[in-house]
Amino acid sequence: MRGGGVWRAGGGVARLVFAVALSIGTPALVSEATSAEIRNAASGAALPSAAILIDGDDRLTPEQYAQANGLSPAQVTRRISATGLVRCGGAVGTGQLVGANDVLVTAAHMLFAPGGAPRGDGGDCTFEIDAGGVRQSVPILVERAVSGSREPYAAPAVRDWAVAPLADPVREVRPYALGPAMKVPGPVVLVAAARTGGVESRSLERCSARQVTAQAPGGLREVALDCDAEGGTSGSALLSEKGDFLGVYVGFRSAHPGTPGPFSTSHYNFALTVEGPLRRAIASLTSRSQPLTASR
């Protein structure tokens, strides 16, 4: 199990549940995962809730976020316009355009199934987004994706990232700009496009990167968050308060998934920072991308 094992509290022993917040009809939940259990989770077997709420649910709709932060709805829409839905072989999560209008960043497990096979190709894997007054659905070129691992369920969680070109650039969208290294501890904004069961539902939350929980060669860090998340959040952006791209949400670790509780070493969501190999992959694909068509 990635990042899991057994935790101890109050002299007792309990199992710590790890999961990627992936929606395939129901959220994928893995507990002390065997390979068979992982396959069952990825195939959409009946699973318990994977909503990990820290204290309570502080996620806001774009309209609520605008009101709470003294912004206009149009300002918030522009700021998060690069976020959309990733649909791939039945999996539904979140992704975003970073650096260019045809460069998608998401979690690797959104594109690759247990065993390493692509979840789909061609029309089976698409990035969907509302932009320019129309719904745009663009195929993801999964076979050309650069990722930390093509077997993300078997690899350390710090390798669960993917950068993939799109078949065509998305029109009338400003992609996120790469931000500086995420400050930990420090403030972030989590932007998601979906919820449990693949239900499309944009949400934003001002929350915090609390502590570094792992680090990969090259500087990429895994960071525990006190943000709220559930199935469909996988691949979501962690932004700075100015809207720069700082990280990508991957999953959670919890001893009591589906039940709210305070942030702790046994109950948190986590993300990967845009550093090291992930940052280089974005820069590489961006340099080869088609010209930007974003309107500011």
N, C-alpha and C positions, 0 to 999 in steps of 0.2 A: 504494500500500500504506500502510495507516495505521501511523504511527509506525515505519516500516521504512526501506527504502533499502538502502544498502550499508555495511557496517562493515569496518574495517581492523584487522588484528591481526598483529603480527610482520612487517610489511612486505607481507603477502599481502592478497588481497581475497576476501571470502566473502559470500554472500548471507545476509541476516538474514531469518528467517522470522517472519511475524506470523500469529497465528490467534486466533480466538475459541474458547474451550474449550466447544464445542457438540457434543452427541451427536446424530447422526441415523444410528443404526445404527453408524457409525464416527465418530471425532472429525473435525470440520471443520478442515482445514489449508489455509492460503493462503500461497503463497510468491511474492513479487514479483507480487501478484495482478493479473491482468487481469480484466475483468468476466466473461469466459467461465469463468475458473478459479474465481471466486467462486461462480458458479452451479453448477459441478460439485461444489464442496465442499458447498454447501447441499443438493444433491440426494442426497447420500449415496454419491458415487463412492468407489471403493477409495482409501484415503489412508493415508499413513504414520502412525505413532503420534504423538499430540499430548501425551503425558505430559511435563510439564516438572517434573523433580525437581531441587531445589537440594541438592547433595551426595548426599542419600539421601532415602528416603521416610519422613517423620516424622509422617504422618497417623495418627490413632488412632481406634479405634471409640469410641462413647460410654462403653462399659464400661472400656476401657483409659484413656481420658482421666480418668474418675472416679478410678481407682486412682492414676494418676500425679499427680493434683492434690489428693488428700486429700478428695475429694467422694464422696457416695453416688451410685449410679446414678440414683436418683430426682431428686437435685438437678441432675444434668447433663441429664436428660430434660426437666425443667421449664425449664432455662435455654435449651435449644435447640428447644423445642417449636414455635416459630413457623416453623421451616424445613421446607420440603416440596418435592415434585417439581413442576416446570412441564412439562406436555406440550402441545405446540402444533404441529399439522400435521406430526407425525412427529419434530419436534425434542424432545429431552429434556434438561432442565437443572434448575437450582435456583432457588427463589424463597422469599420470606418475607413474613409479615405484619408490617407496621410501623405503629405508632400506632393501628391499629384492626383488628378481626377480618375486615374485608372490603376491606382495602387491601394490595395485593400490590406488592412491589418486586423487580425482576429486571433483567437486561440487555435492552436494546431488541432485540438480534438474536434473543432467544428468542421474541419476538412478531411480528417483522417480517422478511420474507424479502428477499433482494436485489431491488432495484427498488421496495421500499417497500410491497408488498402484505402485508396480515396473513397470517400463516402458517395461520390458520384462524379460525373463529368458532363460537359456541355450544359444542356438545360437542366440537369439534375442539381447543379450547384449555382446559385444566383445571389447577387447582391441587389436588394430592393430598397428603393429610397424615393421619397417624394421631393422633387426639385423642379424648378422652372414651371410650376403649376401642373406638372404631370407625374404620374407614377412611372418610374424607370426601373426596369429589371434587366440586369446585365450579367451574362455568364461569367463565372469565376474560372480562370484557367488554372485549375488545381494541379495539373501535371507540371506546371511551371512554378509552383509555389516554392519559396524558400522558408524552411522551418527549423526550429530547434531540434525537432525529431519528427519523423513520419510514423513513429509508434509512440505517441504521447502518453498512452495509458501505461506503457511499460517503462517509460523514462522518468527521470526526476522532473518535478513540476516546473523547474526553472527552464525547461526546454519546451514547454507547452505554448509556443507562439508560432505564428505563421504570417508571412507577407506574400500576397499573391497578386499577380496582374489580372486585370479585367479584360474581357474581350474588346470592350470599347470604353472610352472615357465617359463618365457621368457628366451630363450637361448642367450648367447653371448651379454649380456647387463649389464652394470654397473649401478645399481640403484642409485638415488640421495641419498646422506647422509643428515641426519637432521642437519641443521645449527643452529646457536645461535638465540636468539630472534631478530626479525627484528628491526633495528634502524629506528625510525621515528622522524624527517625526516631523510632520508638516501637513498643511491642508491640501485637499484634492477635491475634485468634483467628478462623481461617477455618473456617466451618461449611458443609459441602456435603452434598447429598442423593443425588447420583448419580455414576457413573463412566462410563468409556468404553463406548459401545454402549448407553447408556440404562439401565445396570444400577443399580438402586436400592441405595445403600450410603452410609449416613450416616458422616461422618468429621469430626473436629475436629483442628485443629493450632494450637498456640501458635507464632507466628512473628513477623516484623517487617515493618513498613512502612519501607523503606530510604531512598528518595529520591523527590522530586517529579520527574516526567518531562514533565509538561505542565500547563497551567492554562487553564481556560475563563473567559470573562467572567462575573463574578458570584461568583468564588471557588472553584468546583468544581475539584478537583485530580485529576490522574492520578498514581498512586503505584506505584512498583516495589516488589514484594514478594519475600521469600525463602521464601514459602510454597510448598508442593507442590500441583500441580493437574493435571487432565487433562480429557478430554471429559466433559461432564456437570456441570462446576464452574461454568459460566457462570451468573451471577445470584446466586451464593452471598453470604452475609453475611460482612462483616468486623465482628466484635464487639470491644468492650472486654473486659477481664478480668472485669468485673462483669456483662457481658451486654447492654450498650447497643449500638445499631446505629451503626456508624461509616462503613461503605462497602459497595460492591457489586463483586464480582469480575467482570472482563470478559474477559480473555484473556492471551496471552503473546507475548513476542518472543524468538526463539532462533535461533542459528546451527546448533544440533544438536538439534532436537526429538526426543524419544524416547530421548535419551541423558543420564543424569544428569551434572551438572557444578556447579561453584561459582557462586554469584551473581555476575553481572557485567553490564555494559551490553549484552552480547550473549546473555544467558541469564537471563530473569526472567519472573515472572508479574506482572500488574498489576491494579489496582482503581481505582474512582472514589470520592472522598470524598463524604459526605452533606452537601454545602454548596451555596450558591447556588440555582440553579434546581431541582435535585433535592430539596433540603430544602423549598423552597417548594411543589413539587408534592405531596410527602407531606403537608405541613400542610394544603394546600387540599383534597385528597381525604379526609383524615381528618376535617376539619371538616364534610364533607357525608355522612360515612359513617353507617351504621346503628349504634345503640347497641352498645357492647361487651358481649360475653357471656362474657368470660374468667373463669375461676375461678383465684384465687391460692392 
